[in-house]
Amino acid sequence: MTWTQKEKNFLKDLQSEEKLCAEKYHKAAEAACDGTLKQILQKIEKAEQGHCDTVTGMLAGTMPAPQSQGKAQAGRARSAKSLKAKTTRAQKQSDAYLLADLLATEKYVAGVYNTAVFEFNDPAARQVLAGIQQAEQNHGRELAEYMQANGMSC
């Protein structure tokens, strides 16, 4: 696949964003106080690393298959009760800070993907990027659901 210079620049930016996201989720999972939250963050970290691998492959000229909706929506079946943290108030505040930062990051990254979808010429590339954008939105939703279940503002 041959990319325009603008498309290459978008892919490089997306690659950097995804590396940063994976690192942020890794550090947040290490710092999280609640075990359920740690598991959620570790799962999203793996997804972010997958996004980074996809974008890196695109930069190298490999066009991956578009992400299926089922894969993008994985993890949807958690009840509010199963998300309830078993932590102290101070620990909950610490986790709330981590989550607010991660949610802001997801909003930003989803917006970057939205712009990228419009900037790419190749329909297959747009479809792959739109699939990642949907996954980013689902990450944000998952974080927001955890926050709401634990009385944290989002």
SULKAHU-V595163 format. One record per residue. RES is the residue in one small letter. PSI is psi in whole degrees, -180 to 180 (* if undefined). NEAR is the number of other ideal C-beta (glycine too) atoms within 12 Angstrom. D_LAST is the distance of its C-alpha to the last C-alpha in Angstrom with 1 decimal. Layout:
# SULKAHU-V595163
res/psi/near/d_last
RES/PSI/NEAR/D_LAST
RES/PSI/NEAR/D_LAST
This chain:
# SULKAHU-V595163
res/psi/near/d_last
m/133/20/40.1
t/126/13/40.7
w/150/25/37.8
t/166/15/38.1
q/-39/11/37.3
k/-43/16/34.1
e/-41/28/33.0
k/-44/23/33.9
n/-41/19/31.8
f/-46/30/28.8
l/-40/38/29.4
k/-43/22/29.8
d/-45/24/26.5
l/-39/43/24.8
q/-45/30/26.6
s/-43/21/25.5
e/-42/31/21.8
e/-38/41/22.2
k/-45/23/24.1
l/-42/26/21.4
c/-47/41/18.7
a/-43/32/21.0
e/-42/21/21.7
k/-43/31/18.2
y/-37/41/17.5
h/-50/24/20.9
k/-38/20/20.2
a/-40/36/16.8
a/-39/29/18.6
e/-35/16/21.4
a/-19/21/19.2
a/143/34/17.0
c/-34/27/18.3
d/133/32/17.7
g/-41/19/20.1
t/-42/29/18.2
l/-42/40/15.4
k/-45/26/18.3
q/-43/21/19.7
i/-47/38/16.7
l/-38/39/16.5
q/-40/23/20.3
k/-44/26/20.4
i/-35/41/18.0
e/-45/30/20.1
k/-40/24/23.2
a/-41/34/21.9
e/-38/36/21.1
q/-38/24/24.6
g/-40/29/26.0
h/-43/44/24.5
c/-43/29/26.1
d/-40/22/29.3
t/-48/32/29.3
v/-39/39/28.9
t/-42/22/31.6
g/-41/22/33.8
m/-42/35/33.4
l/-34/27/34.4
a/-3/16/37.4
g/6/16/38.4
t/127/18/37.3
m/109/24/35.6
p/163/26/33.6
a/144/13/33.3
p/147/25/30.3
q/135/26/27.5
s/152/15/27.9
q/-36/15/25.2
g/-42/13/25.7
k/-39/21/24.9
a/-27/26/21.9
q/10/19/20.4
a/147/23/21.5
g/15/27/19.5
r/-16/15/18.3
a/20/11/20.1
r/134/22/18.1
s/159/12/17.9
a/-36/17/15.2
k/-41/12/18.1
s/-17/20/18.8
l/-9/29/15.3
k/123/22/15.7
a/147/32/16.0
k/65/16/19.4
t/168/22/18.8
t/170/12/19.4
r/-43/14/17.1
a/-41/12/17.7
q/-40/21/17.0
k/-40/25/13.7
q/-40/20/12.7
s/-46/22/14.2
d/-37/37/12.3
a/-39/31/8.9
y/-47/21/10.3
l/-46/34/11.5
l/-39/43/8.5
a/-42/23/6.6
d/-45/26/10.1
l/-39/42/10.7
l/-42/34/7.9
a/-40/20/9.4
t/-45/30/12.7
e/-41/40/12.4
k/-45/24/11.7
y/-49/23/14.7
v/-40/40/16.9
a/-37/30/16.5
g/-39/20/17.7
v/-43/32/20.5
y/-38/39/21.6
n/-46/23/21.6
t/-43/23/24.0
a/-40/38/26.0
v/-40/28/26.6
f/-22/18/28.3
e/-17/24/30.3
f/141/30/32.0
n/-36/18/35.4
d/123/22/35.7
p/-36/13/34.4
a/-40/18/34.0
a/-43/36/31.9
r/-40/25/29.7
q/-42/24/29.3
v/-47/34/28.4
l/-38/40/25.8
a/-36/26/24.3
g/-40/32/24.1
i/-40/42/22.3
q/-43/34/19.9
q/-40/30/19.2
a/-41/38/18.7
e/-42/39/16.1
q/-38/24/14.2
n/-35/30/14.7
h/-46/44/13.5
g/-41/30/10.1
r/-43/27/10.3
e/-41/36/11.5
l/-45/40/8.8
a/-38/27/6.2
e/-41/29/9.2
y/-45/41/9.8
m/-45/31/6.7
q/-41/21/7.5
a/-21/26/11.0
n/17/32/10.8
g/28/19/9.3
m/141/29/6.4
s/145/13/3.8
c/*/23/0.0
